[in-house]
Amino acid sequence: MIPKNTTRIIIYLLKNVDEFGYNINQISKLNNISVGSAFKIIKELEKDKIIIKKEISNASHYKLNFDNQETIKLCELLLLAERRSLKGHAKLYADEVIKFKEAEMIIIFGSVLRGKEFNDVDVLFLTNQTKKVNNFCLEISKVRTKPVVPLIMKQEDLIKAMKNKKEAILGMMKESVVLKGESIFIEVIKNVNS
């Protein structure tokens, strides 16, 4: 089992795309971990070549090392664990949405992940089957109390939007849970970071 703070740091670095990476103070503050603990975890991950260090001015910045297969497998494992930990309404809707077979990747995001108050369920589908996705989401919306609102994109469009720093898309990726296509999610992040 991977320690909780190590998991938080890896997931944070995976979902928060930045070409330069993040310094230890940013990582510790944004993950509510002490600087000392963050430093110790970062050094261990760097030693294992899970993350790489980049010197910018007189500060060290860190990002995931996607050239290391172990990093990719570890990220996939952590994304699977994140999906398994869904509870309440998010789990209920995730179990329905994941049944759509014709998408490379499915991500649930938005207010349904944050708690009890939500008006709809936001889901990203990476596919070119627009009509099928819309019909599928309408069927779920008829049975459940809240509508499922699909965002349908192709992989290259998602990468382009992230590279162009579209705030809505970057925010969505930060606050999301991958339901299907963990390897595609990592491939998208790797392409954006390159």
N, C-alpha and C positions, 0 to 999 in steps of 0.2 A: 504494500500500500504506500502511496506517495504522500508525504506529510502535507497537511492542509495549506500551510503558507507557501510551500514550494509549488503546489497546484495553483494557488492564487496568482503567483508571479508568472508562471508559464502561461496560464489562460489569459492574463492581462497582456503579456507581450504578444500573444497570438492574435487577440482581438483588437488591440490598439495599434493600428498601422502608423508607423512613422519611419521615414527613410533613414533617420539618424539613430533611432532607438531612444532609450530613456536612461537617465542617470539614476543612481541608487536613491537619492533623495525623492525623486519623482515616484519611483517604484514603491518605496516604503510608504510615502504619504497617500498615494492613490489606492493602496491595498490595505491600509490601516495595520501596517507591520512596522515594528521599530527599525530604525536605520541599521542597528547592529545585527538584527536577525536577517534583514534583507541583504546586508553585505555578506553575511555568512552563506546564505542560500545562493546568492549570485556567484560567489567564488566557487562553490561546489559545482554549480551548473556550468560555469566556465571551464573548470577542470575537466568535466565530462564532455566538453565540446557541444553541449546542448545550446548554449548561448555564445555569442561572440562579442568581444569588446571592441569599441571603436573610440579612438581618442579624438575629441573635438575641443579645440582650444586647450584648456587645461582640465577638462572634465572627461570622465569615462562614461560612455553611453553603451547600453547593452540591447541586443536584439536576438531573436531566435536564429539558430544556425540551421537553415533549411537544406544545407548541403550535407548534413548529417542524417542518415536514415533513422538513427535512433531518436532524433528530435521529432521527426515526422510521425513515427510510431507512437511516441510518448504523447504527442498532441492529439492523435486520433483516439488513444485510450482515454485521455482526459475529457475529450468532447463526448465520448460514449458515456462516461461516468456522469457528466453534467446532465445528459439527457435522462439517464436513469434516476437522477435525483429530483426530477420534476414532480410537483405535487399539486393537488387540488384541481382547479379549472384548467391550468396549463397542461397537466398530465392528461386530463380528460380529452381536451381538444387535440393534443399531440397524438394520442392514440388513434384518433379518427383521421387526422390529416396525413399521417405517415402511410396510410393505406393507398395513397395515390402512387401508382407504380411508374408513371412515365415522366418522372423528373429526376435529373441527375443529383440534385440537392434540394432539400426542404429545410427551411429555417423558420422557427416561430420567434416572434419578437413583439415588443410593445408592452402595453399595460397589463395584458394577461399574465405576464411573467412577474409583475411587481406586486400583485396582491389581489384583494377581493374586488376592488372597484375597476371594472373595465366595460367598455361599450361594445367592443368588437375584438376579434382575434386576427392579428396581422400575421401573415405567412408569406415568406418568399419562396417561390418555386423557380428553380433553374431548369427551364424547358422551353420548347417552342410549340407546345401543345396548348395554346391560349384558350381555345374554346373548351377543351376537355377539362382544364383546370377550373375555369369559371363554372361549368356545369357541376363538377365535383364539389366545389365550395358551396354552391347553391343548395345541393342535396344535404350537406352537413348543416347548413344554416336553417333548413326546414325542420330538422330534428332537434337541434340544440337551441338554447335560449338566446345566444348572441351570434351575430353573423360572422362568417369567416371571410376576411377581406384579403384576396390574393394580390401579391406583387409578383408579376411574371417577367422574368428577365432571361437573357442568354448569358452564358459565362463571360464572353468577351465584353458584353455591355456592363456587367457588374464590375469587371476589372477596370474598364475605362472610367466608370463613374467614381470608383475609389481612387484611381490615379489622379483624377481631376478634383479630388478632395470635396466631393459632393457631401455636405454635412449630413443630410438625411440618411444617405446610404452608410456613411461611416458610423453614425450613431446607431443605426440598425444593427450593423455587424458587431459593435461593442456590446450591445444589450440584446443578445440573441442566444438561442439554444439550437444547435444543429440536430435535426431529427433524422436526417438521412444525408449521406454523402460527405462524411467527415474528410475523406481524402480530397474531394473536390474543394471543400472549404479551405483546406490547407494549401492546395494548389493555387487557388485564387489569391490568398494572402501572400504566398511566395511570389507570384507574378506581380503583385502590387509593390512588394518590397524590392524587387529587382530593378 
